[in-house]
Structure formats: structure tokens, C-alpha cells
Amino acid sequence: MMQSLQVKRDDNGLAIYIPETVNFPVKVYYGANNFAENESNYIEFTENGWQNFADPNSKERLYFKTRVNSEIFVGAERRLPLKNLYNCRDMGGYLTKEGRLTSWGKVFRSDALHQIDDVGQAYIERMGVKRIIDFRSPEEIAKDPNKSILTSKSFNFNPHADVAQQASTQSVSKKDEDKIIQLEKMVKTEAGRAQLIKNRNVMIKQMEQLVVGENAIKAYKQFFEILLQNSVTPLIFHCQGGKDRTGWAAALYLGALGVGKEQIYQDYLLTDKMNAPRNAKRMAIYKKYTDNEDVLAFLASLQQTKKDYLDGAYTTVEEHYGTLEKYLKEVLEIEASQLEVLRNKYLYPVE
């Protein structure tokens, strides 16, 4: 059976979690291929738990693999080590309800690629990324076009998520300063303050719209059409902050593969941790223009990733269609045979 091998990065390099069930010494093989063992490239460990080690090749996306009796453990860093990208991460390593594992190194969710530097651009090209799906609006793309990835073809599927578009603006512009002035005027009245508090739930409404909106349905249908094609991986899908439009796409992708609701929520909420440094910078800028707690709470709500937001999408699915599986079939028109194709493509094979 395939199991996920946990790998993370810190200031001192990489760390890997060695399972308690291994027999020591244990060899962990690594390489750019996420399924092959290269017997010349391995690190030997003599203790279990988290073990630190130097990055064997910081210029390449590495995958790690070891065997424990009949089980194979495979893994990689969840977040890609790219400067200026906070939320670019691998969708591998999630267990399905049937006990299969989503493949590492095939599908990545991300924030917008206009932020990467030359080193990050070269890193993604060395990964051989073949498809980039951009869920931003044409206006967002015109303002902040992605850096070119020479190995990839790009597609723009716009769900028309107006609130998400507003929430994911990366810098405080004159327009944002004007918005803060208007919000401060709004909270001077009791009715305005009540309305602003109510508006903190606007992201829930946005997530509901990503489920039932005509443009959103079209965009996510196109997303799955690409996923079903041959020779499209590695693939990156993203919006601006990689939070809402991308978050629902990730939930649909994992759901189609048979990943349970609990792990889908874990992946969704991981964005809050990933984006925390970026959000802190933005709130520090906002605080230069206002110290009103109600205004700041509203602005923070647009950046945050909360369970309530994904609840909005799931509740809408369940109220209208019963299950996510029925939604995939009846709304996104993904047939059972196509689900099988997706699972064969994006899950590790049964050993």
C-alpha cells in the first residue's frame, strides 16, 4: 500500500518524518522522478521521527521514497520553495476513502505567477510544467500578467468571482485608499456599522456562487476537460491569492479523486497558514490608513481562509444535489468513466 512520506523545509534545509515501523538503518531514495528509485541517490537514517538533512539539490523539485515491509512511502515538500509565492503547493499525498494516495508532482495549486523571480521561473521550467490554468479575470491578468513559463501552455477560465477578485488584490492602490475612506464613513453610523459586520460574511456568499454561478460552472467544466487530457502534467492552477477560486477548484479535484471531506477541508484551510505572511504585510499597510477595528476586521475577512467559507460551498452542494459526487455528475457533467480516468491518472496505482 502507498503511504505519504512527510517532508518539510526550514531555515536549515529539509526535514523528513521517518515512520516508527521502519527497520534501521533505512534508506530514503530521492530524485526528480516521483516514483522511481535511483539506488545511487539516497540518505540513510538511523532514528525515527523528524530528521533534518541538507537539501541534496536545491535547484530541482525532489521526491523521496522508502519501503517499510509491504508499504511504500513517497513524498515531497508540500509548498514549493519559490520566493514571493506564498501558496504554491503540491496536491499529492492525500488519502482517498478507498485508501489510495493522490500522486505527488502532477497537480499544483498556487497564487498568481506574476510574483515569481527569475530563479523561481527557472525552477518551474525545470519541473517541466505543461499546463497553467489561470482562474483570474481578464482585468486581473492585464494588471499582473504571469511570468512566461516556456514549457507550458496557459488557459484562462474565469469564474467571474467579483468578491474574490477584489479580495485578492496584492497591493494597496489609490483605489484601496479610497475604499478605506468610504468604509470609515460607513461605520460612523450604527446602521453602517451593522452592515459592515454583516458584510464580513460576503466570502460565504462568494463561495456559494462558485457552486451555482453559470460562469463558475463553465470555468470548472473547462478545468476538468484539461485534467482529462493526455500529457498535461505537471499542471498548475491558480487565481490571485490561491484562496477562493483556486480553493474550490482544489476541493472539486480532490473530491473527484475520492478524497474525503475532512482532508479536503485540511487542504483548504492550509491556505490561511501559507498566506499568513502576505496577509500580515497587507494588514500593516491598511493600518497606515485606518485604526478603526470594524474596518480592519472587514478587510481581514476578505483575506482570510475560514471553515465557514468552504461550508458555504458544501452546504449549497448538499442542499441542491445531496453529495459532491452528484454535483460532479449532474452539474459539471463528469461521467463515471471519466472519474475512473481521473483516478487512474492522478492516484498512485494499487500495488
C-alpha positions in Angstrom: 0.0 0.0 0.0 1.2 3.5 -0.8 1.6 5.9 2.1 2.5 9.6 2.3 6.1 10.5 3.4 6.1 13.9 5.2 8.8 16.3 4.1 9.2 20.0 5.1 11.7 22.8 4.7 13.1 25.2 7.4 15.9 27.6 7.6 18.4 24.8 8.0 17.4 22.7 5.0 14.9 19.8 4.8 13.3 17.6 7.3 11.7 14.2 6.8 9.4 12.2 9.1 10.7 8.6 9.4 7.9 6.2 10.4 8.1 4.3 13.6 7.7 1.0 11.8 10.9 1.0 9.9 13.9 -1.3 10.4 17.1 0.6 10.9 19.2 1.7 9.1 16.7 2.8 6.5 17.5 4.2 3.1 15.3 7.0 1.7 15.8 7.4 -2.1 15.4 10.7 -3.8 15.2 12.1 -7.3 13.3 14.3 -9.8 11.1 11.3 -10.7 8.4 10.9 -8.0 8.0 7.1 -8.5 11.4 5.7 -9.4 14.2 4.6 -7.0 17.6 5.7 -8.0 19.9 3.5 -6.0 22.8 5.9 -6.3 20.8 8.7 -4.6 19.7 8.0 -1.1 20.1 9.2 2.5 20.4 6.7 5.3 18.6 7.3 8.7 19.0 5.5 12.0 16.3 7.2 14.0 12.5 7.7 13.6 10.5 10.9 13.9 11.5 14.2 12.2 15.1 14.1 10.9 16.9 17.1 9.4 19.2 16.9 6.5 20.8 19.2 3.9 18.9 19.7 0.6 20.7 17.4 -1.9 19.7 19.7 -4.8 18.0 23.0 -4.2 17.6 23.7 -7.9 15.3 20.7 -8.5 12.0 19.5 -7.3 12.9 16.4 -5.4 10.7 13.4 -4.4 11.5 10.9 -1.6 10.7 7.3 -1.3 11.3 4.4 1.0 9.9 0.9 1.7 8.7 -0.4 5.0 7.8 -4.1 4.6 5.0 -4.2 2.1 4.3 -0.5 2.3 5.8 2.2 0.1 6.2 5.7 1.5 6.5 8.5 -1.0 6.5 12.3 -0.5 7.9 15.8 -1.2 7.7 19.3 0.2 4.1 20.4 0.2 4.9 24.0 -0.6 7.3 24.8 -3.4 10.3 26.8 -2.2 9.6 29.8 -4.5 10.4 33.3 -3.5 7.4 35.7 -3.5 4.9 32.8 -4.0 3.3 32.0 -0.6 0.7 29.4 -1.6 2.1 27.3 -4.4 1.8 23.7 -3.3 1.6 20.1 -4.4 -1.7 18.3 -4.3 -0.1 14.9 -3.7 -0.2 12.9 -0.6 -3.9 12.9 0.3 -5.6 9.5 1.0 -8.8 8.7 -0.7 -11.7 7.0 1.1 -10.6 3.7 -0.6 -7.1 4.0 0.8 -5.3 5.2 -2.4 -2.9 8.2 -2.5 -3.0 11.3 -4.7 0.1 11.5 -6.8 2.9 13.9 -5.9 4.3 16.1 -8.7 1.4 16.1 -11.1 -1.0 18.9 -10.0 -0.2 22.1 -8.1 -2.4 24.8 -6.7 -0.9 28.3 -6.4 -1.2 32.0 -6.1 -0.5 34.1 -9.2 2.7 33.5 -11.1 3.5 37.2 -11.9 5.2 37.3 -8.5 8.0 34.8 -9.1 11.6 36.0 -9.7 13.9 34.6 -12.4 15.1 31.8 -10.1 11.5 30.7 -9.5 10.7 30.9 -13.2 13.7 28.7 -14.0 12.7 26.3 -11.2 9.1 25.8 -12.6 10.5 25.3 -16.1 12.9 22.6 -14.8 9.9 20.9 -13.3 8.6 20.7 -16.9 5.2 22.3 -16.1 3.0 21.7 -19.2 -0.3 23.5 -18.4 -1.1 26.6 -16.4 -4.8 27.3 -15.6 -5.5 30.9 -14.5 -8.9 31.5 -12.8 -8.4 35.3 -12.6 -10.4 37.8 -14.6 -9.0 39.4 -17.8 -8.7 42.6 -15.8 -6.5 41.0 -13.2 -4.4 39.3 -15.8 -3.9 42.6 -17.7 -2.8 44.3 -14.5 -0.5 41.5 -13.4 0.3 39.1 -16.2 2.0 35.8 -15.3 5.7 35.4 -15.9 6.2 33.3 -19.0 6.8 29.6 -18.4 8.4 28.3 -21.6 7.5 24.7 -21.1 3.8 25.4 -20.6 0.6 26.4 -22.4 -1.7 28.7 -20.4 -5.5 28.8 -20.2 -7.8 31.4 -18.7 -11.1 30.1 -17.2 -12.8 33.0 -15.4 -15.5 32.0 -12.8 -16.5 35.7 -12.5 -15.9 35.8 -8.8 -16.1 39.5 -8.1 -15.6 39.4 -4.4 -12.6 37.0 -4.7 -11.2 39.3 -7.3 -11.4 42.3 -5.0 -10.1 40.3 -2.0 -7.1 39.1 -3.8 -5.6 42.4 -4.9 -2.0 42.2 -4.0 -1.1 45.8 -3.3 -2.8 48.8 -1.7 -3.6 51.2 -4.6 -5.2 54.6 -4.6 -8.5 52.8 -5.2 -7.9 50.8 -1.9 -7.2 54.0 0.0 -10.5 55.5 -1.3 -12.2 52.3 -0.3 -10.9 52.6 3.3 -12.2 56.2 3.4 -15.6 55.1 2.3 -15.6 52.3 4.9 -14.7 54.7 7.7 -17.6 56.9 6.7 -19.8 53.9 6.7 -19.0 52.8 10.3 -19.8 56.3 11.7 -23.5 55.3 11.7 -25.0 52.4 13.6 -26.7 51.1 10.5 -23.5 51.3 8.5 -21.5 49.5 11.2 -24.1 46.7 11.3 -24.0 46.4 7.6 -20.2 46.2 7.6 -20.3 43.4 10.2 -22.8 41.6 8.1 -20.6 42.0 5.1 -17.8 40.0 6.8 -19.8 37.0 5.5 -19.6 38.1 1.9 -17.0 35.4 1.2 -19.5 32.8 2.2 -21.9 34.2 -0.5 -19.0 34.2 -3.0 -18.2 30.5 -2.3 -21.9 29.7 -2.8 -21.8 31.5 -6.1 -18.8 29.4 -7.2 -21.1 26.4 -6.9 -24.1 27.6 -8.8 -23.0 30.6 -10.9 -23.2 30.0 -14.7 -19.7 31.3 -15.4 -18.2 29.4 -12.5 -19.7 26.1 -13.7 -18.4 26.8 -17.1 -14.9 27.5 -15.8 -14.7 24.4 -13.6 -16.0 22.2 -16.5 -13.1 23.6 -18.6 -10.7 22.8 -15.7 -11.8 19.2 -15.7 -11.6 19.0 -19.5 -7.9 19.8 -19.3 -7.3 17.4 -16.4 -8.8 14.6 -18.6 -6.5 15.2 -21.5 -3.3 13.3 -22.0 0.2 14.7 -21.4 -0.9 17.8 -19.4 1.1 17.3 -16.2 2.8 18.8 -14.3 -0.1 21.3 -14.2 -0.6 24.4 -12.1 -4.0 26.0 -11.4 -4.2 29.4 -9.7 -6.1 32.6 -9.2 -4.6 35.7 -7.5 -4.0 34.5 -3.9 -4.8 30.9 -4.5 -7.6 31.1 -1.9 -11.2 31.0 -3.1 -11.5 30.3 -6.8 -8.5 28.0 -6.6 -9.7 26.7 -3.2 -13.0 25.4 -4.7 -11.2 24.0 -7.8 -8.9 22.1 -5.4 -11.9 20.8 -3.4 -13.6 19.6 -6.7 -10.3 18.0 -7.9 -9.8 16.1 -4.6 -13.5 15.2 -4.4 -13.4 13.8 -7.9 -10.5 11.5 -6.9 -12.4 10.2 -3.9 -10.6 12.2 -1.1 -12.8 12.6 2.0 -14.3 15.9 3.2 -12.0 16.1 6.2 -8.9 16.1 4.1 -10.4 18.5 1.6 -11.0 20.9 4.4 -7.5 20.5 5.7 -6.1 21.4 2.3 -8.5 24.4 2.0 -7.5 25.7 5.5 -3.8 25.3 4.8 -4.1 28.4 2.7 -4.5 30.5 5.8 -1.2 29.3 7.1 0.6 29.7 3.8 -0.8 33.2 3.1 -0.3 34.5 6.7 3.0 36.4 6.0 1.4 38.1 2.9 -1.8 38.9 4.8 0.2 40.4 7.7 2.1 42.7 5.3 -1.2 43.9 3.7 -2.8 44.5 7.1 0.2 46.5 8.2 -0.3 48.7 5.1 -4.1 49.1 5.8 -3.3 50.1 9.4 -1.4 53.1 8.0 -4.7 54.4 6.6 -7.1 53.4 9.4 -7.2 52.3 13.0 -10.9 51.5 13.0 -11.4 48.0 14.3 -14.6 47.3 12.3 -13.0 48.4 9.1 -9.8 46.4 9.7 -11.9 43.3 10.7 -13.8 43.6 7.4 -10.6 43.9 5.3 -9.1 41.0 7.2 -12.2 38.8 6.4 -11.6 39.3 2.7 -8.1 37.8 3.0 -8.7 35.0 5.5 -9.5 31.4 4.7 -12.2 30.2 7.1 -14.0 26.9 7.5 -17.3 28.9 7.2 -16.3 29.9 3.7 -15.9 26.3 2.4 -19.0 25.4 4.4 -20.9 27.9 2.2 -19.9 25.9 -0.9 -20.5 22.5 0.6 -23.9 23.4 2.1 -25.0 24.8 -1.3 -23.9 21.5 -3.0 -25.7 19.4 -0.4 -28.9 21.4 -0.4 -29.2 21.3 -4.2 -27.6 18.0 -5.1 -27.2 15.9 -2.0 -23.5 15.0 -2.5 -20.4 16.3 -4.2 -20.4 13.2 -6.3 -23.8 14.1 -7.7 -22.7 17.7 -8.2 -19.8 16.5 -10.3 -22.0 14.3 -12.4 -25.1 16.4 -12.8 -23.6 19.9 -13.0 -20.0 19.5 -14.2 -21.1 16.5 -16.3 -18.3 14.2 -15.3 -19.4 10.7 -16.1 -18.4 7.6 -14.0 -16.0 6.5 -16.8 -14.3 9.9 -16.7 -13.9 9.7 -12.9 -12.2 6.4 -13.4 -9.8 8.1 -15.9 -9.0 10.8 -13.4 -8.3 8.4 -10.7 -6.0 6.3 -12.9 -4.2 9.4 -13.9 -3.9 11.2 -10.5 -3.8 8.4 -7.9 -0.9 6.0 -7.4 -1.6 2.6 -8.7 -2.7 -0.2 -6.3 0.4 -2.3 -5.6 
